Amino acid sequence: MESAITSKGQTTIPKAVREYLRLKPGDKVKFFMHPDGTVVMLPKLPVTSLRGIVKPRKSAVSVADMTEAVAAAAVVTPRRRRR
């Protein structure tokens, strides 16, 4: 695929590439220049695209449970004295 560059330095991304990258009007792209001379263009994804990437815990930990765990650790682990 080819695309010409205008006098303003603009070009049209071929339709097949836009469809492959799922680009829509208003989307942004990032360019990466590699030492071997190649350039890679990738879509710049919004933060909302990360939603659901981390699975939530099965149950939430309550403040009371956290306080109890800290108290238990304080009893089990003796503090070192400073000299």
N, C-alpha and C positions, 0 to 999 in steps of 0.2 A: 504494500500500500504506500502511496505517496501523498504528500500535501505540500502545496506551494506556500512560500512565506511572502506576505505582502510588504509594501514599502514601510508600513508601520511596525513590522516585526511580528505580525500576527499570522496564525495559521488555523486551519480547520481540522479538528480531530476527525478522522474518517469514521463514518457511521458504525462500521463493524467494531472498531476499537471502543467507541462510546458505549455500544451495547454490551461488549465483553466486560468492560469496567463498570457497567451500570451507571454511567454518568448521565446526569440530567442538567438542564439549564440552571445555572447558578452554582453548581458544584465547583469545588476547587480541586486542583491537582498539585502534586509535589513532584519536583524533578531532582534526581540524584545523579551526579556526575561521578563516574568511576575512573580510577587511574588508567585503565586500559582504553579509555576514550569512549566507552559506551555511556549512554544516558538512559535512565529508566524513569518512566512517568507512572505514578501511582495516584489513585484517588486519595484525597485528604478526607479521612473519615471524621464525622462529628463525634463528640464524646458520647452522645446518646447511643451510638452504635455498639458501645461496650456493655450496654445493659444486658444482663443475663449471662455474662461471661463467667461470673463467679457464682457458684450455687450457694444459697443461704443455708445456715445451720439448721438442723432439724428442730432444735428448741433453743429459745433465747436463754441467756444466763441472767438471773435477777441480781439486783444490787445486793440483796441479802446473801445470796450464794457467793458473790465475790467477796463480801466482807468476811464471811465465814472462812473462805479459803485463805485470805490474807492472815486472819487470826490464827488459823491452824499452822500456817507456815512460820509465823512468828514464834509459836510455841516450840515447834520442832527444830528450827534452825537457831542455834544460839548466836548471839551477836558477838563479834570480836571486839575486844577492848582496845582502844587506841593507847599507844604508849607515849 
